[in-house]
Amino acid sequence: MEANVIAPWKARNGLLETLSQEECDRLRDSLQVVELPLGKVLYEAHAPHPCMYFLRTAVVSLMYASENGSSTEIAMVGREGLVGTGVLAGCQSTPCSAVVQCAGEALALRPDVADREFRKGGQFQYMAVRYMHVLLAQMAQTAVCNRHHSVEKQLCRWLLLANDRLGTDEMQLTQEAIATRLGVRREGVTEAARRLQELGLIRYARGRIRIEDRDALERQSCECYAVVRREYDRLLPPV
């Protein structure tokens, strides 16, 4: 892994910032800063996870692919979380793949080090278990949203989640990329984005989306975003 060892301790990741000084000292030399380019596949479904990634500025989509080749995003991870829980407790893999949605930085931790720290118990295990709980909550709510709510509501939820994880009101994403993540037709996303733009909630042009009125976007969204956000706020530190 070609990267620089992080020093001094400046994690810039919501989970790592919760660790004790002792755990920080143990991990410092093992965490490496890596650049994650757009579209990079961090791991494939059912394949061993090469690293655990604590995201700093990148956003990663956890994607589930069906036998017919179609795929849908089941969760989104950013600076509040981590990717690669399959390295813990000998699980080794998960049934979904992890694809970089927005390029940026992460801190990579070797699987053996992550598993060792997890088995020690302490704050590392505590934060990992709590994060897996809120990630499961996001996956469950995404399934409900995709099944019961309109494309416009789904798009609102997705934009709000992306905004939380990026920490910026503007993102560079094509309608086709968003449609792939929502598992819907591009035409549906185009119509939903047009409607939100007419309402003054977003501005969309040339593959860039900017949130103009976040409060109104939350009101336009279904309850799914609020349910997920409450779980994150309840169990994880703010980022």
JOFEN-V272445 format. One line per field, one symbol per residue. phi: phi as a letter, one per 40 degrees, with the letter a starting at -180 (. if undefined). A space follows every 50 residues. Layout:
phi: ???
This chain:
phi: .cacccaccbcfbdcccccccccdcccdcccbcbcbcdgcccaccgbdcc abbccbbcbbccbbbcccgcbacbabbbccaabhccccfgcgabcbbbbc cbcibabcbcdcccccccccggcccccccccccccccccccccccccbbc cccccddcccccccccgbcbbbacccccdcccgbccdccdcccccccccg cbbbafgbbbccacdcccccccccccccccccccbbccb
